[in-house]
Amino acid sequence: MSSFRGLSIGISGLYANKRSLDTISHNIANSDNPLYVRQQALHADSRYSRISLTNYIGTGVDVQQIRQIRDEFLDTKVRKEASELGYWVSRSNVFDQVEGIVRELSEDAMQGLMDKFWGSWEEVYKTPGSQTARGLLRERAIEFVGSVNHMYTQLESLQFNLDNNIKNIVDEVNYLTNGIAELNTKIMSAEAMGVTANDYRDTRNGYLDRLSQIVKVDYYTSNNGAINVAVGGAHIVSDGIHREIEAKNNGSPFVDVFWKDTGEELLPERDLKSGELIGLLYARGYYGQESEITDTTEYKYIIPTMKKQLDEYVKGLSEAINEIHSTGKTLTGNTGIDFFVKQDPSNEHWAGNIKLNDVLDSLDEIAASESGDIGDGKIAEAIAKLRYTGIFNDGKTNPDNFYRDIITDFGIAGNEAITMSNAHEMVVNQIDDRRSSLSGVSLDEEMTEMIKFQHAYNANARLINAIDEMIEQIVNKMGIVGR
């Protein structure tokens, strides 16, 4: 009987080591899979068998479980940092796009244009009757109008593009939460049957990693193996059920984010808290928000703040020039003519809506004179001096300095976004490297383990052969005499 017991023990060793080799093979096959977590077959003593009242004997080895080598603490840390990273990366990307659109914010471009514009007024002051000087002034004014209108309309286009991005990212959230819920169902079903669903868990963790980058999530694992996920204190995934969110218009051309089943809005600071989604919402801002912004240095709402600053600059400049120009006299003796006008008078904004007065298609209608004399350029001189006159911030800031303040505030806010995104990216990479060093597949390590279990498998096979020979000796040869 002990020989048969030894045969059974050897077979258990063959089975256990084969399971370990199968697990190693699975690891190696998934070595390039970024979501895969290394697995390990855990061996444990089989139950002991009683051979007498006081003596027990081992019965071999069992494969207790195929476990994943992962640290849930590192998963939690990387997901917490991922939501912060997502927020700052989305802001950094929008700052980069705004800088590309408002190319004049590279100071030389816009400042160079304005240098020429102010210089043209000085030339008209010196030679107020010159058609050449007047023509050059008109061209410089058209350049200014075209530039600021282009900037403003491009900023508005970017807002609508970001609005579409918000819709897409809401769809992605629904896709991820649906995927997590479906995987919960598969994991619960498989593990209820005693099967370890490690590969399902890898895919689910990948979904959860991406979801945590989009929006701040809280989650916990139930005893049944399901991960339950909450956003803003409300479950978005519960076992095999998920709630959808939707991006819809709410009395505005821009969308807001709502729970689809209840219609309750998910507020950025209360519910979303951090992540790419809130970063996009803040960068896009809300429709018509420019008039509500009081702090133009923070750039929390990136595009509305830039639109407000640009509109204030164009409005202040236009009204100051018009105030002086309308008091001057043209070469034809006319007066009361505005230099700049709105394309749509009913629109309160100047940026994106400014144009050169159509009357000035005739160069003679540019009012450079105070007295009406052809050699009088006092009005042109007064307008040229506006460059150094405090017309912004209650008379404290001249146009050049106001524009430089826009550049400075935008640059500081943009640099903060880059610095913070780089800092959080570094932290995420550090944690992810630690996670990969623990959970990733090392081919060298797997080869070492493969050799170890291969030798163990061969040793068990030789043990079985030895016991087989012993049994054959007992069964076929014992008791036979004369041979």
Secondary structure, DSSP 8 states (H G I E B T S, - for coil): -HHHHHHHHHHHHHHHHHHHHHHHHHHHHTTT-TT---EEEEEEE---EESSSS-EE---EEEEEEEE---HHHHHHHHHHHHHHHHHHHHHHHHHHHHHHSGGGSHHHHHHHHHHHHHHHHHHHHSTT-HHHHHHHHHHHHHHHHHHHHHHHHHHHHHHHHHHHHHHHHHHHHHHHHHHHHHHHHHHHHHHTT---HHHHHHHHHHHHHHHHHS--EEEE-TTS-EEEEETTEEEEETTEE--EEEEESSSSSEEEEETTT--B--IIIII-SSHHHHHHHHH--TTGGGG---TTT-SSHHHHHHHHHHHHHHHHHHHHHHHHTTSB-TTS-B---SEEESSTT-S--TTTEEE-GGGGSGGGS--BSSS-TT--HHHHHHHGGGGS--BTTTTB-HHHHHHHHHHHHHHHHHHHHHHHHHHHHHHHHHHHHHHHHHS--HHHHHHHHHHHHHHHHHHHHHHHHHHHHHHIIIIITT----
